[in-house]
Amino acid sequence: MSLAERNIGAIKYIIDWLGLDVEIAKSSEMGIEPEKRKDEMIIEILKKVKADEYLHGKGAIAYQDPIAYRDAGIRLKLSLFNARAYAQKSERFVEGMSVVDAMMNVSKEELISYIMNDG
């Protein structure tokens, strides 16, 4: 089993555990050429899944071409997510951990509330 398959399995487990209704799509199964620039690949993926909006993080601002998205009929929406501190085993809150850290430190109900309410 490849690392990618293990990661997808872990992601599916977490989605099921949280009771989320999420569809997983792999770009490798969409016939998208991997040689494309990052924006071109993302736009092509968004078109394949019939999306008209793309939620992105702050880091993407440095490389995204907003005109390319606009011309493709896709709205860019910046995620302003700020991690809310939750109880961790460390002495101070360590931001930027994965959902697995939260799964180990808070109740399932608290984690679902945290995810569904954007922190």
C-alpha positions as CSV (number, residue, x, y, z in Angstrom):
1,M,0.0,0.0,0.0
2,S,1.4,3.4,-1.0
3,L,1.7,6.4,1.4
4,A,-1.0,8.2,-0.6
5,E,-3.4,5.3,-0.1
6,R,-2.7,5.2,3.6
7,N,-3.3,9.0,3.8
8,I,-6.6,8.7,1.9
9,G,-7.6,5.8,4.3
10,A,-6.8,8.0,7.3
11,I,-8.7,10.9,5.9
12,K,-11.8,8.7,5.1
13,Y,-11.6,7.3,8.7
14,I,-11.6,10.8,10.2
15,I,-14.5,12.0,7.9
16,D,-16.5,9.0,8.9
17,W,-15.7,9.3,12.6
18,L,-16.8,12.9,12.5
19,G,-19.9,12.1,10.6
20,L,-19.2,14.6,7.9
21,D,-20.8,14.3,4.4
22,V,-17.8,14.8,2.2
23,E,-16.9,13.5,-1.2
24,I,-13.3,12.7,-1.9
25,A,-12.0,13.2,-5.5
26,K,-8.5,12.4,-6.6
27,S,-7.0,14.7,-9.3
28,S,-5.0,11.7,-10.5
29,E,-8.3,10.1,-11.6
30,M,-9.5,13.3,-13.4
31,G,-7.2,13.2,-16.4
32,I,-5.4,16.4,-15.4
33,E,-1.9,16.9,-16.7
34,P,0.5,17.2,-13.7
35,E,2.9,19.5,-15.8
36,K,0.5,22.4,-15.5
37,R,1.1,25.4,-13.3
38,K,-0.5,25.3,-9.9
39,D,-3.3,27.8,-10.8
40,E,-4.0,25.9,-14.1
41,M,-4.3,22.6,-12.3
42,I,-6.5,24.0,-9.5
43,I,-8.8,25.7,-12.1
44,E,-9.1,22.5,-14.1
45,I,-9.9,20.5,-11.0
46,L,-12.6,23.0,-10.0
47,K,-14.1,22.9,-13.4
48,K,-14.2,19.1,-13.3
49,V,-16.1,19.1,-10.1
50,K,-18.3,22.0,-11.3
51,A,-17.2,24.4,-8.6
52,D,-17.8,28.1,-8.9
53,E,-16.0,29.2,-5.7
54,Y,-12.5,28.3,-4.3
55,L,-11.8,28.7,-0.6
56,H,-8.1,29.2,-0.1
57,G,-5.7,30.1,2.7
58,K,-3.5,33.1,3.1
59,G,-0.4,31.4,1.7
60,A,-2.0,31.1,-1.8
61,I,-2.2,34.8,-2.2
62,A,1.5,34.9,-3.1
63,Y,1.1,32.7,-6.2
64,Q,-2.6,32.8,-7.3
65,D,-3.6,34.7,-10.4
66,P,-7.0,36.1,-9.5
67,I,-7.7,37.1,-13.1
68,A,-7.3,33.5,-14.3
69,Y,-9.9,32.4,-11.7
70,R,-12.2,35.2,-12.7
71,D,-11.9,34.4,-16.4
72,A,-12.7,30.8,-15.5
73,G,-15.9,31.9,-13.7
74,I,-14.5,30.9,-10.3
75,R,-14.8,33.2,-7.3
76,L,-11.8,33.2,-4.9
77,K,-12.7,33.3,-1.2
78,L,-10.0,33.8,1.4
79,S,-10.3,31.7,4.5
80,L,-9.8,33.8,7.5
81,F,-9.7,30.8,9.9
82,N,-7.9,31.5,13.1
83,A,-7.3,28.5,15.3
84,R,-9.1,28.7,18.6
85,A,-7.0,27.4,21.5
86,Y,-8.1,24.0,22.9
87,A,-6.7,21.9,25.7
88,Q,-3.5,20.2,24.7
89,K,-1.0,18.1,26.7
90,S,1.7,20.8,26.2
91,E,2.1,23.8,28.6
92,R,1.1,26.3,25.9
93,F,-1.2,26.0,22.9
94,V,0.6,24.8,19.8
95,E,-1.2,26.2,16.7
96,G,-1.3,24.5,13.3
97,M,-1.6,20.9,14.5
98,S,-3.6,18.5,12.5
99,V,-7.2,17.3,13.3
100,V,-5.6,14.2,14.8
101,D,-4.2,16.4,17.7
102,A,-7.6,17.8,18.4
103,M,-9.1,14.3,18.2
104,M,-6.7,13.2,21.0
105,N,-7.4,16.3,23.2
106,V,-11.1,17.2,23.0
107,S,-14.4,15.4,22.8
108,K,-15.9,14.4,19.5
109,E,-18.8,16.8,20.1
110,E,-16.5,19.7,20.8
111,L,-14.4,19.0,17.8
112,I,-17.4,18.8,15.5
113,S,-18.7,22.1,16.9
114,Y,-15.3,23.6,16.4
115,I,-15.1,22.5,12.7
116,M,-18.7,23.3,11.8
117,N,-18.5,26.8,13.4
118,D,-15.1,27.6,11.8
119,G,-13.4,27.8,15.2
